[in-house]
Amino acid sequence: MRRDKSRNPADRKVTLIGKPGCHLCDRAREVIVRVTGELGVAFEELDITRDEKLHRSYAEQIPVTLIDGRQHDFWRVDENRLRKALS
């Protein structure tokens, strides 16, 4: 994966793709909120139950983490790996 080291953390965005009632999604959200908050990175969450295209693409992998629109992780979020990818 190509990383642009010159990017300002404020210009980055982490997306969590999940669904309500997903315990792995809840755990992933905790890690993502902590890391993005500390680094000043934008965070958004998308619900596969509200988007058929996302459901078709990711239903078997949730939670899925994207960084700047590119898949970074699925099922679990490793805090150190996420922090390194955003730093």
QUITA-V391922 format. One record per residue. N is the residue number from 1. RES is the residue in one letter. SS is DSSP state (2 for helix, 1 for strand, 0 for the rest). D_CENTER is the distance of its C-alpha to the mean C-alpha in Angstrom with 2 decimals. Layout:
BEGIN
n={N,N}
res={RES,RES}
ss={SS,SS}
d_center={D_CENTER,D_CENTER}
END
This chain:
BEGIN
n={1,2,3,4,5,6,7,8,9,10,11,12,13,14,15,16,17,18,19,20,21,22,23,24,25,26,27,28,29,30,31,32,33,34,35,36,37,38,39,40,41,42,43,44,45,46,47,48,49,50,51,52,53,54,55,56,57,58,59,60,61,62,63,64,65,66,67,68,69,70,71,72,73,74,75,76,77,78,79,80,81,82,83,84,85,86,87}
res={M,R,R,D,K,S,R,N,P,A,D,R,K,V,T,L,I,G,K,P,G,C,H,L,C,D,R,A,R,E,V,I,V,R,V,T,G,E,L,G,V,A,F,E,E,L,D,I,T,R,D,E,K,L,H,R,S,Y,A,E,Q,I,P,V,T,L,I,D,G,R,Q,H,D,F,W,R,V,D,E,N,R,L,R,K,A,L,S}
ss={0,0,0,0,0,0,0,0,2,2,2,0,1,1,1,1,1,1,0,0,0,0,2,2,2,2,2,2,2,2,2,2,2,2,2,2,2,2,2,0,0,1,1,1,1,1,1,2,2,2,0,2,2,2,2,2,2,2,0,0,0,0,0,1,1,1,1,0,0,1,1,1,1,1,0,0,0,0,2,2,2,2,2,2,2,2,0}
d_center={15.34,16.78,15.75,17.59,18.75,20.52,17.53,17.55,14.45,15.34,14.93,11.30,8.36,4.62,3.96,3.75,6.85,9.49,13.04,15.49,17.20,14.65,15.11,12.34,9.93,11.90,11.63,7.88,8.03,10.90,9.51,6.66,9.53,11.96,10.64,9.76,13.05,14.98,14.10,14.37,11.13,10.32,7.68,7.97,7.85,9.63,12.21,13.51,16.87,17.36,16.64,18.74,17.25,13.71,15.69,17.73,15.01,12.63,14.90,15.66,12.28,10.32,8.05,6.09,2.81,4.37,6.15,9.13,9.12,9.35,7.96,7.14,7.34,8.55,10.60,9.98,8.00,10.75,11.06,13.48,11.74,8.65,11.47,13.55,11.30,11.10,14.78}
END
